[in-house]
């Protein structure tokens, strides 16, 4: 099952790359300005200004509808270059820029994929190893900042790290929640009709039964089956059969009187309708409205005979505390449905649930 990246976050991947690009520009520019204020212009932050310039160029490229994938890679490369040069010029492993090392792989996995993160991690580790070796040989310039400036720089860097990591984790958590919600909807939704599938129906029925038991209220269940659906498929083809099921699902949904009513495709050409707080008369009325609406829709089995498709519906209504399991409601609604089939189809059979037996109404 493929999940589109843009569907997981409101801004989409392009917006995420662009936002990250702007955040890095602002962060690096802020650090550069801070350094110039603290240390003066004797040591201009050339690497930081270089990163800002490349970041602005990348932002312009992205705004001109450039490739998001390329822009993301440019952003990662800019980050690695800025990290390498900035660390070298600020004391190597003894400097403050070195604390930004973990950001690069995290940004790579957020903006691109796990392979990009692995590549970035390897490059960052090579840069760190290189700085260590160069530090041992004395090539890396010493960090001559006094303790006050070092503490101030540490404050800026750690604050930036907290902000960036919070944003990254928030982005990942948002995408994870969206992914879980989407998978949950897909696992409970019938792909053809858009109604709940059997899994979703069973979950909803169990939930409503638990509520009916807790509040001592009634719960009604309608099971509907398309009469002679195989005949319709044989006469009109399976594509027409799919359209017929979609039309019937829409008709059933349109006959629901409340937002709490639940419609589901239970399997094949069978549908269920869960009606909380609905007594036997109300459930029978809803079922009869559905049966009548399907006939009036005039979906014909055969263009020559002009006989409309019909439904047979079984209805069961029970007081919540009397029902031990949702399967009992399903079983008695199914029995009522098949009594309707035996009575000639295109009818509604209503049953009052009892733990021992049911009575036809």
N, C-alpha and C positions, 0 to 999 in steps of 0.2 A: 504494500500500500504506500503510495507516494504522497507526501504532504508538502504542499507549496510553502516556501519560506515566507512569501509575502502575506500568506493567510495567517501567519502565526503572530505577527506584530502589526499594530495599526499603521505605522509609518512605512512598512515594507522595507525590503533590503536596501533599496536606493536611499531612502530616507535615513536608514540606520547608518550606512556608510557616510553619507553627507554629514550627519550629526556628529559622528565620531571624528571626522576630519576637522570640523569646526572646533570641537572640544580640544583636540590636540593642538590646533593652531593657537587657541586662546591660552591653553596651559603653557605651552612653550614660550609664547610671547610674554605672558605674565612673569614666567621665571626669568626671561631675559631682561625685562624691564626692572624686576626686583634686583637682579645682579648689578645692573648699571647704576641703580640708585644707591645700593649698599657699597659697591666697590668703585664707582666712578667709571669714567670712559677710558681709563688706562688699559683695561683688559676687556675690550668689547666682546660680547658673546657671539662670535662668528658662527659656530655650529648651530646655535639656536635660531639665529636670523636666517641661516640657510634652510633649516627645517620649516620655518614659517613661510619662506618664499615658495618652497616646493609644495607645501600644504595649500597655499592660496592658488597655485597653478592647478593642483589636483581638484580643488573645489570648483574652479572655473571649468575644467574639463568635464566634471560630473554634471554641472549645471547646463552644459552644452549637449546633454544627452549622450555623454560618453559611456563606455562599457562599465557597468557596475563592478564586474569581476576584476577588470584591469585597475579601476580606481581603488578597489580594496587592496589589491596587491601593491600598488604604488604607496598606499598609506602605510602598509606594513613595512615596506622597504625604507620609506622615509623615517619611520620610527626606529628601525635598526641602525640606519646611518646616523641619525641624531643621537641615539644612545651610545654608539661606538665613539663618535667624535667628542660628545659631551663628557663621557666618562674619562676619556684620555686627557682632556684639558682641565679636569677638575680633581685630579689626584687618583684616578684609577679606582681600585677597590677601596681606597680610603676616602673617596669623594661621596657626594650626596646623590649624584645622578645615577649611580650604580643601583640605588634602591628602585629605580624604574624598570629594572630588568624583567620582573615577572609580568608586567603589563603587556609586553609585545606578544607572547604566545596566546594570552587570553584574548586580546583584540583579534588575533588571527583566527582563532576558532569561532569567535562571535561573528566576524564579518565574512569569513570564507568557508573553511571546513577543517576537519580534524587533521587532514594531511598538511594543510598550510600551517596549522599550529605546531605540528611535529617538526616541519622544516624550520619554522621560526625559533622553536626551542633549541634545535641543534645549532643554529647560527648564533643565538644569544649565548649558549654555553661556550662556543668557540671564541666569541668576543671576550667573555669573562676569563677564559683560559689565557687568551692573548694578553689581556690587561695584567693578569697575574705574572706572566713571564716577563712582560715589559717592565713591570714594577720591580721585579727582582734584579733586572739588569740596569735599573736606574733611568730608563728612557722616559717613563711616564713622569710628567712634571709633578713636583710636590704640591700638596694643598697647603698654601701659606695663610689661609684665612684664620683669624683669631677665633677663640672659643665663642664669643658673642655672635659673630657672623655665622659660624658653623651651626649654632643652635637655631638661629633665625632661619637659615637655609633648611635645616632639618624640619622645622615647623612647616615651612612651605611645601616641601616634598611630601611629608607624611600626610598633610592635609589633602594634597592633590591625590595621593594614593587612595586615601579613604573615599574621596568623592568618586574617583574613577572606578574603583572596585565595587562600590555600592551601586553605581549605575550599571556596571557589567552584570553583577549578580541579579539586579532588578530586571534587566533585559532578558537574561536567561530564565528567570522565574516566570516572567510574563509569557515567554514563548512556551515554557513547559506547561503552564496552566492552559494556554490556548490549545496546545497539542493534545493534552489530556481531555479537554472539553470536546475537541473535534472528534477524537477517537471514540469518546463516550457517545456522542451523537450518532456517529456512523455505526457503532455497534448496536444501537437501539433503534435505528431508523431503517425502514424498508426502502431499498434503493430505487424501486419502481414508483411507488405511490407517494413517497415522502411521509407516510404515516409511520407510527411506531411499528416495529416488527414484533415477532412473538416474544423475544427476550424482553423488549421494552414493555410489552403488554403484561407479561407475568410480573415484572417488577412493579409496574403501576398498580396492578390488581392487588398484589401483596401489601403495598403501601396503603391503598384505600381501605382494604379490609382491616388492617391494623387500626386505622383511624376510626372506622365504623365500630369496631369492638371497643375501642377506648371511649367513644362518645355515645355508645348505645344508639346508633342511628342505622338506617337501612342502606343497603347497597344493591344496585341492580346491575346485571350483566346481560348484554345482548350479543348473541352469536348469529352471524348472517352468512349464508352460503349462496353463491350464485348458482341458480338452477341450470342444469344441463350446460355447464360451461365448456365441457369437452366438445359438445355439438357446435357451440359458437366458434371455438378454435378450428374445428374441422371445416366449417363452412367459410370462415373469413381469414384464417391464417393466424399465426401466433402474434404478429405485430398488432393486428387488430384486437386480439385478445388482451394484450398488454394495455392498449388504449382503453379498452372496456373496463379493466380493473382500475385504472387511474380515474376514469369518470365516476365509477361507483364509489371509490374512496372519497372523491370530492363531494359527491351527493351525501354520503353519510356524514362527512364533516359539516356540511351546510345545514344538516338537520339537528346538529347539536345546539342546545339552547343556552349552554353556559360554558365558560372558559375552563371549568374544572372537568368537563366531560372528556374522556380519552378515547381516541379512535386508533385502531391498530389493524394491520393485516396479519392475521394469525397464521396463515399458511395457504399457499396456492390461491384459491378463489374464496377463501374464508376470511371474514372480518369479525372483529369484536368491538364493542362499544361499552365502556365502563361509565356508569352513571352514579356518582356519589349522592347520598341524600335524596334518592329518587324512589318513590314507592312503586308498587306494581302497576297501578293505573297510569302513572306518569311514564314508566318505562314502556308499557304497551303502546301508549300514544306515540312516543318517539319512534318505536319500531314500526308502527303502522305508517307513520309519515315517511320513513325511509323506504319501506316497501312500495308505497304509492308513488314517491318521487322517482324511483328507479323505473317503474313501468311507464310513467309519464315522460321520462327521458327518451323513450322510443329508440333504444339500441336493439336493432332487430337481429334475430338469429340468422335469418335468411332474407335476402332482398326480395324473394318471390313470395314467400308465405307472410312476411311482414308481422311475425310474432315477436313482441318485445321481450328482451331479457328481463328476468324477474329474480327476486330474492326470496328465500325462505329464512325466517328468523325465529330463533328460540330465545326466550327471555326468562331470566330467573331473578327473583328479588328475595333477599334474606335480611333478617335483623342481625347486625354485626356480631353480637355475643353468641349467636346460635351457630355461627360458621367457624369451624376449627381451622380449616385450610382453604386457600383460594382454589385448589383443585376441585373441591366439592362444588363450588359455584360453576366452574367450567364444565364439570361432568354433567350437572343437571341442566345447564343451558344447552349443552350438546345433545342431551337426550330429548329436550323439547324441540330442538332443531330437527332432529331426525323423525320425530313424530309428525312434524309439519311436512317433511318430505313424503312420509307415508300417506298423509292426508291429501296429497295432490300438488304440493309445492305452492309457491307464490302466496304464502300466508304467514301469520304470526301466531306462535304458540307461547303462552305465558305461564310460568310456573312459580308457585310460592315455595320458597325453600324451607324445609324442615330437616332436622338432623336424621330422622328416620326415613322419611319419604317425602315426595312432592305431590302437590295437587295441581291439576290443570285448571286454568281459569279461562 
